[in-house]
Amino acid sequence: MSTAAAVAPRPRERHRSERIGWLRAVVLGANDGIVSTASLVIGIAAAQSSREQVLVAGVAGLVAGAMSMAAGEYVSVSSQSDTERADLAIERAELAADPDIERDELAAIYVLRGLDATLARQVADQLMAHDALAAHARDELGFSHVTTTRPVQAALASAGSFAVGAAMPLFTAAVAPERGMVLVIAATSLLFLIGLGGVAAGAGGAPVWRGALRVAFWGALAMAFTALVGWAFGVSMA
């Protein structure tokens, strides 16, 4: 077998870590949408409010929550992106000022990872010759295509998933009988959360039951507290 054949590129493998960027934003948005909106409408309904008041509060919560998620995610991810660019600028300047020290630094990283000093130096030489900044970004700073920040993508994913999640308890509130509305919304929202937790865990490669129980527990806790607030006041908003 020739050397060229031995190192011929294979089809790129797909790993679950590549889903981190969008999966985190989608799961967080949908979970917040279900929990916050269900908790809000449960609290309002528990205060003996009418269905119309419950729905108005829920829709307002959906719009405000989706915009808040989008803004918060965009600012958060943009700040991370700014930090990454600043670190790359520092690394670029250091490479221009003293490439030999940077080469030694890269070789030392490979030694710590298990290569002998001679081979580590050879690897550092070849990677520096190919793309010095990319090598330092990946192996010194820990940046890669998997963790690259995308503020707009994260903002849209969070806002969209929040709206979808919030629509579930809102739809339930619209069709549930006024008598027993709180219990119906709580029960269906828990089912939604269990489904979301299971799907998210499966997409991330974790046990489905663990993800489902984790999300359901915190959702039930939030809804229970807001229901208690509504019952404690027990005053109609009319």
Rosetta blueprint (number, residue, H / E / L):
1 M L
2 S L
3 T H
4 A H
5 A H
6 A H
7 V L
8 A L
9 P L
10 R L
11 P L
12 R L
13 E L
14 R L
15 H L
16 R H
17 S H
18 E H
19 R H
20 I H
21 G H
22 W H
23 L H
24 R H
25 A H
26 V H
27 V H
28 L H
29 G H
30 A H
31 N H
32 D H
33 G H
34 I H
35 V H
36 S H
37 T H
38 A H
39 S H
40 L H
41 V H
42 I H
43 G H
44 I H
45 A H
46 A H
47 A L
48 Q L
49 S L
50 S L
51 R H
52 E H
53 Q H
54 V H
55 L H
56 V H
57 A H
58 G H
59 V H
60 A H
61 G H
62 L H
63 V H
64 A H
65 G H
66 A H
67 M H
68 S H
69 M H
70 A H
71 A H
72 G H
73 E H
74 Y H
75 V H
76 S H
77 V H
78 S H
79 S H
80 Q H
81 S H
82 D H
83 T H
84 E H
85 R H
86 A H
87 D H
88 L H
89 A H
90 I H
91 E H
92 R H
93 A H
94 E H
95 L H
96 A H
97 A H
98 D L
99 P H
100 D H
101 I H
102 E H
103 R H
104 D H
105 E H
106 L H
107 A H
108 A H
109 I H
110 Y H
111 V H
112 L H
113 R L
114 G L
115 L L
116 D L
117 A H
118 T H
119 L H
120 A H
121 R H
122 Q H
123 V H
124 A H
125 D H
126 Q H
127 L H
128 M H
129 A H
130 H H
131 D H
132 A H
133 L H
134 A H
135 A H
136 H H
137 A H
138 R H
139 D H
140 E L
141 L L
142 G L
143 F L
144 S L
145 H L
146 V L
147 T L
148 T L
149 T L
150 R L
151 P H
152 V H
153 Q H
154 A H
155 A H
156 L H
157 A H
158 S H
159 A H
160 G H
161 S H
162 F H
163 A H
164 V H
165 G H
166 A H
167 A H
168 M H
169 P H
170 L H
171 F H
172 T H
173 A H
174 A H
175 V H
176 A L
177 P L
178 E L
179 R L
180 G L
181 M H
182 V H
183 L H
184 V H
185 I H
186 A H
187 A H
188 T H
189 S H
190 L H
191 L H
192 F H
193 L H
194 I H
195 G H
196 L H
197 G H
198 G H
199 V H
200 A H
201 A H
202 G H
203 A H
204 G H
205 G L
206 A L
207 P L
208 V H
209 W H
210 R H
211 G H
212 A H
213 L H
214 R H
215 V H
216 A H
217 F H
218 W H
219 G H
220 A H
221 L H
222 A H
223 M H
224 A H
225 F H
226 T H
227 A H
228 L H
229 V H
230 G H
231 W H
232 A H
233 F H
234 G L
235 V L
236 S L
237 M L
238 A L
